[in-house]
Protein backbone atom coordinates (compact mmCIF):
# COMPACT_ATOMS: atom_id res chain seq x y z
CA UNK A 1 0.00 0.00 0.00
CA UNK A 2 1.39 3.36 -1.03
CA UNK A 3 1.47 6.05 1.60
CA UNK A 4 -1.30 8.62 1.56
CA UNK A 5 -1.04 12.31 2.39
CA UNK A 6 -3.27 14.00 4.95
CA UNK A 7 -3.31 17.76 5.50
CA UNK A 8 -4.10 19.61 8.71
CA UNK A 9 -4.25 23.41 8.80
CA UNK A 10 -3.28 25.03 12.10
CA UNK A 11 -3.30 28.70 13.02
CA UNK A 12 -1.21 30.91 15.27
CA UNK A 13 1.56 33.49 15.18
CA UNK A 14 4.96 33.56 13.49
CA UNK A 15 7.43 35.54 15.56
CA UNK A 16 10.91 36.69 14.54
CA UNK A 17 13.04 39.83 14.84
CA UNK A 18 10.57 41.39 17.25
CA UNK A 19 7.63 41.07 14.85
CA UNK A 20 4.52 38.90 15.09
CA UNK A 21 2.26 37.79 12.25
CA UNK A 22 -0.93 35.74 12.21
CA UNK A 23 -0.43 32.72 9.94
CA UNK A 24 -2.13 29.51 8.86
CA UNK A 25 0.23 26.57 8.47
CA UNK A 26 -0.06 23.41 6.40
CA UNK A 27 0.85 20.34 8.44
CA UNK A 28 1.44 17.28 6.27
CA UNK A 29 1.00 13.72 7.51
CA UNK A 30 2.41 10.98 5.27
CA UNK A 31 1.75 7.31 5.94
CA UNK A 32 -0.76 4.48 5.89
CA UNK A 33 -3.16 3.06 8.47
CA UNK A 34 -0.30 1.72 10.60
CA UNK A 35 2.43 4.36 10.61
CA UNK A 36 3.15 7.93 9.55
CA UNK A 37 5.44 10.91 9.77
CA UNK A 38 4.42 14.50 10.46
CA UNK A 39 6.01 17.28 8.43
CA UNK A 40 6.06 20.60 10.33
CA UNK A 41 4.05 20.35 13.55
CA UNK A 42 3.00 23.96 13.96
CA UNK A 43 0.82 25.83 16.46
CA UNK A 44 -1.67 23.25 17.75
CA UNK A 45 -0.88 19.69 18.79
CA UNK A 46 -4.47 18.51 19.28
CA UNK A 47 -5.66 18.51 15.63
CA UNK A 48 -2.37 16.95 14.53
CA UNK A 49 -2.64 14.17 17.09
CA UNK A 50 -6.27 13.63 16.09
CA UNK A 51 -5.21 13.17 12.46
CA UNK A 52 -2.49 10.71 13.49
CA UNK A 53 -4.95 8.71 15.56
CA UNK A 54 -3.71 5.33 16.74
CA UNK A 55 -0.96 5.13 14.14
CA UNK A 56 2.69 4.81 15.09
CA UNK A 57 4.44 8.13 14.57
CA UNK A 58 7.91 7.45 13.19
CA UNK A 59 9.13 11.04 13.41
CA UNK A 60 8.20 14.70 13.42
CA UNK A 61 10.18 16.05 10.47
CA UNK A 62 10.75 19.82 10.55
CA UNK A 63 11.55 21.53 7.24
CA UNK A 64 12.99 24.44 9.24
CA UNK A 65 12.81 25.84 12.75
CA UNK A 66 10.76 29.02 12.52
CA UNK A 67 8.46 28.89 15.51
CA UNK A 68 5.28 28.45 13.48
CA UNK A 69 6.67 25.21 12.06
CA UNK A 70 7.97 23.68 15.29
CA UNK A 71 6.01 25.09 18.22
CA UNK A 72 3.81 21.98 18.46
CA UNK A 73 6.62 19.55 17.61
CA UNK A 74 7.58 18.69 21.17
CA UNK A 75 4.00 18.08 22.33
CA UNK A 76 3.22 15.91 19.30
CA UNK A 77 6.49 13.98 19.57
CA UNK A 78 6.14 13.40 23.30
CA UNK A 79 2.53 12.28 23.01
CA UNK A 80 3.51 9.63 20.46
CA UNK A 81 7.01 8.89 21.83
CA UNK A 82 8.55 9.89 18.50
CA UNK A 83 11.77 11.75 17.61
CA UNK A 84 12.03 15.23 16.12
CA UNK A 85 14.32 15.57 13.10
CA UNK A 86 15.84 18.84 11.92
CA UNK A 87 18.82 20.01 9.89
CA UNK A 88 21.70 21.05 12.21
CA UNK A 89 22.03 24.49 10.58
CA UNK A 90 18.66 25.37 12.11
CA UNK A 91 20.05 25.30 15.67
CA UNK A 92 19.95 29.09 16.24
CA UNK A 93 16.30 29.30 15.16
CA UNK A 94 15.35 26.12 17.04
CA UNK A 95 16.73 27.51 20.30
CA UNK A 96 14.39 30.51 20.03
CA UNK A 97 11.48 28.14 20.64
CA UNK A 98 13.21 25.34 22.57
CA UNK A 99 16.17 26.77 24.51
CA UNK A 100 16.43 23.71 26.74
CA UNK A 101 15.72 20.90 24.30
CA UNK A 102 17.61 19.69 21.25
CA UNK A 103 16.13 17.87 18.25
CA UNK A 104 16.49 14.09 18.44
CA UNK A 105 17.97 13.55 14.99
CA UNK A 106 19.65 15.44 12.17
CA UNK A 107 18.41 15.77 8.60
CA UNK A 108 21.03 15.71 5.83
CA UNK A 109 20.89 16.30 2.09
CA UNK A 110 20.27 13.02 0.30
CA UNK A 111 18.99 11.24 3.38
CA UNK A 112 16.03 8.95 2.71
CA UNK A 113 13.08 8.81 5.10
CA UNK A 114 10.93 5.72 4.61
CA UNK A 115 7.34 5.53 5.81
CA UNK A 116 4.69 3.00 4.80
CA UNK A 117 7.07 1.64 2.17
CA UNK A 118 7.40 5.05 0.54
CA UNK A 119 10.71 6.89 0.28
CA UNK A 120 11.10 10.63 0.81
CA UNK A 121 14.47 12.13 -0.05
CA UNK A 122 15.70 15.09 1.97
CA UNK A 123 16.83 18.09 -0.12
CA UNK A 124 18.79 20.77 1.74
CA UNK A 125 17.43 24.05 0.34
CA UNK A 126 18.85 26.95 2.36
CA UNK A 127 17.72 30.52 1.84
CA UNK A 128 14.50 31.02 3.79
CA UNK A 129 16.47 29.58 6.69
CA UNK A 130 20.00 28.13 6.73
CA UNK A 131 18.97 24.55 7.34
CA UNK A 132 15.71 24.59 5.41
CA UNK A 133 14.90 21.25 3.78
CA UNK A 134 12.34 19.89 1.36
CA UNK A 135 11.20 16.27 1.09
CA UNK A 136 10.74 14.72 -2.34
CA UNK A 137 8.53 11.65 -2.65
CA UNK A 138 8.84 10.59 -6.32
CA UNK A 139 6.50 7.62 -5.87
CA UNK A 140 3.77 10.03 -4.76
CA UNK A 141 4.72 12.68 -7.34
CA UNK A 142 5.09 15.37 -4.68
CA UNK A 143 7.65 17.52 -2.91
CA UNK A 144 7.01 19.04 0.49
CA UNK A 145 8.64 22.46 0.19
CA UNK A 146 8.19 23.97 3.64
CA UNK A 147 8.68 27.71 3.17
CA UNK A 148 11.23 27.40 0.35
CA UNK A 149 8.85 27.45 -2.64
CA UNK A 150 5.27 28.68 -2.77
CA UNK A 151 2.52 29.10 -5.30
CA UNK A 152 3.96 32.27 -6.85
CA UNK A 153 7.61 32.09 -5.97
CA UNK A 154 10.26 31.77 -3.27
CA UNK A 155 9.66 32.02 0.44
CA UNK A 156 10.37 35.22 2.32
CA UNK A 157 13.98 36.26 2.85
CA UNK A 158 13.67 39.63 4.53
CA UNK A 159 14.43 38.47 8.06
CA UNK A 160 17.31 37.08 10.10
CA UNK A 161 19.13 33.97 8.87
CA UNK A 162 17.65 34.30 5.36
CA UNK A 163 19.15 35.20 1.99
CA UNK A 164 17.44 35.83 -1.34
CA UNK A 165 20.19 34.73 -3.77
CA UNK A 166 20.61 31.54 -1.74
CA UNK A 167 16.93 30.60 -1.87
CA UNK A 168 16.74 31.19 -5.62
CA UNK A 169 19.82 29.02 -6.12
CA UNK A 170 18.30 26.29 -3.94
CA UNK A 171 15.04 26.33 -5.87
CA UNK A 172 16.78 26.38 -9.24
CA UNK A 173 19.29 23.65 -8.48
CA UNK A 174 17.36 21.34 -6.13
CA UNK A 175 13.66 21.76 -6.91
CA UNK A 176 13.24 22.88 -10.52
CA UNK A 177 15.27 19.85 -11.59
CA UNK A 178 12.42 17.61 -10.39
CA UNK A 179 9.83 16.39 -12.92
CA UNK A 180 7.63 19.27 -14.04
CA UNK A 181 4.45 17.48 -13.02
CA UNK A 182 5.65 17.20 -9.40
CA UNK A 183 3.05 18.70 -7.05
CA UNK A 184 4.50 21.14 -4.52
CA UNK A 185 2.88 20.84 -1.09
CA UNK A 186 3.79 24.12 0.60
CA UNK A 187 4.09 25.24 4.20
CA UNK A 188 1.37 27.86 3.79
CA UNK A 189 -1.36 28.43 1.23
CA UNK A 190 -2.18 26.54 -1.94
CA UNK A 191 -0.30 23.82 -3.78
CA UNK A 192 1.57 24.51 -6.98
CA UNK A 193 3.73 22.41 -9.30
CA UNK A 194 7.33 22.47 -10.44
CA UNK A 195 6.18 23.13 -13.99
CA UNK A 196 4.07 26.11 -12.93
CA UNK A 197 6.94 27.80 -11.09
CA UNK A 198 9.91 26.94 -13.32
CA UNK A 199 9.31 29.60 -16.01
CA UNK A 200 9.48 32.43 -13.45
CA UNK A 201 13.03 32.12 -12.13
CA UNK A 202 14.29 35.09 -14.13
CA UNK A 203 11.40 37.23 -12.86
CA UNK A 204 12.38 36.41 -9.28
CA UNK A 205 15.98 37.30 -9.99
CA UNK A 206 14.96 40.56 -11.65
CA UNK A 207 12.81 41.72 -8.77
CA UNK A 208 15.41 40.65 -6.19
CA UNK A 209 15.11 41.42 -2.50
N, C-alpha and C positions, 0 to 999 in steps of 0.2 A: 504494500500500500504506500503510495506516494504521500509525502507530507502535505498537509493543507495549511492555509494561511488564514488566521483569524486576526481581526483588527479591533482594537479598543481605543477609543478617544478619551483622553483625560485632560482636565483643565486646571490651570493654576498660574503661577507667575514665574517668569524667567528673570533672574537677577544677576547683574554683572556690572562692574565699574560704577557702582552706586546708583544704577538705574533699575527700574522694575517694569516689566511688561506683562500684560495678561496674554496667555497663549493657550492654544489647544494643541495637544501632542498626539501623534499617531504611535500607538504601542502595538508592535507586531508579535504575534505568537505563531510559531512554526512548529508543526508536529503532527501526530496522529492521535488516536484515542488513548494511547498508552503513555506517550512521553512528548515533551515539547521543550522549546527554548523560548525565552522572552527577549525581544530586542527593544531596548530602551524603556525601562520601567519608570515612567514619569508621573509625578504629582500624587496619584491616588492608588494605594495598593489594593483596596477592596475590589474594584471592578476588574483589575488584572487577575487577582486570585480567583474571582468568580469565573472568569473565562478559562483559566487553567483547570479548574475543577479538581477532580481526583487524580489527574495525570501526574506522572513524575516530571518534575522540572529539572532538566539537565543543567541549565545555567541561565543566569540573567546576563545577556550580552549587551554591553553599552557601546554604542557607536562613538560617543564622546562623553565628556564629563560635565557639560553645562548642567546646572542644577535641575532644569526642567526635564532632563533626560535620565537623571539618576536619583532624584530625591525620593522615589519609592523603591529603589533597588534593594536597599537593605531589608526593608520590611517584607517585600516579596520573597527575597532569597531566604531570609530567616524562617518565614512561615513554611517554606517548602524544603528547607535544609539543602539549599542549592548554592553553588558558588557564583560570584560576580566576576565577569571577565571584562578587562579594559586594557587598551594600549598603554604601555608605561609612560609615553610622552604626555599623557593626560593628568599626571600626578598633581601638578599645581592647581588645576581646575577641580579635580576630585577632592582635594583637601579643603576647598571652600565649602563643600557640603558635608564632608566626612573627615574632620580633622583628626579623629582618633581611630579611624578604621581604614585599612588598606583593602583594595580589591583582592580577590582570592586567586586570580589567574591573569596572565598577560596575553593579550592578543598580539599577533605578529603577521606581517604581510605574507600571504601565501598559505597561512594556516588553514586547515580544513576542519570545520565544525560539522559533525554528523548527527542528525536527529531523524528518527523515523526512517532510516535508510536513505535519507536525502543529504547530499553534501552541500555545504555553504562555504565558499572560499572567502577568507578575509582579505580585503584590499585596503592597504593603508593609504588614505587620501587626505593628507594634511591641508590646511588652509583655513577652514572655518575654526578649527582647533588643531593643535600640533599633533595630537594622536588620533585624530578622527579616522574612522574606518567605515567601510561599506561591506556588505555581505552579498556575494553573488551566488545565486542558486540556479545554475544552468538548467537543471532538470525541471525546475518550476518556471523557468523563463523570466526570472525576476532578479532585481538587485535592490537591496535595502540600503538606501543612500544616507540615512540619518539626516544631517543638515548640510551635506556636501552639495547635493544637486536637487533642485526643486523643479516643479512645473513652472518654467519661465526663467531658469538660470541658476547660477551658483548661490550657495548660502551666504549669509551676511559675513562681512569681514571688517566691520568698522570698530570692533572692540578688541580688548586685550587678547593676546595669544592668537590672533588671526592675521591672515595676509592674503590679499587679493591675487597677486600673481601666482602664489603657491596653490590656491584653490583651483584656479583655471588650469594650471599645469596638471594637477591631480585629476581633474575631470577629463581633460583631453587625453592624458596618457593611460589612465586606469579605467575610466568608465566608458568613454566614447569609442573605445576599442571593442566593447562588448557587442553582440549581435544587435542590429538596429531595432528588432522587434522586442527586445528586452524591456519588460515593464519596470518602471522605477517606483518603488514604494518609499515615499518620502517621510521625513520626521514630522512634518506639518503639512496640512493642506492636501491637495489632490495628487493622484498619481500622474506620471507622465511616461514617456518612453525614451530610450536612447535615440531612436530615430527622430523623435520630435525635437530634441534639444541639440543634436549634433550640428545642424546648419547654423547655429547662432553663436558659435565660439568667437568669431571675429567681432560680432557686435558687443559681446561682453568685454573683449579686450579694448575695443574702441571707447567704450564708456568708462572703463577703469573704475578705480575707487580711490 
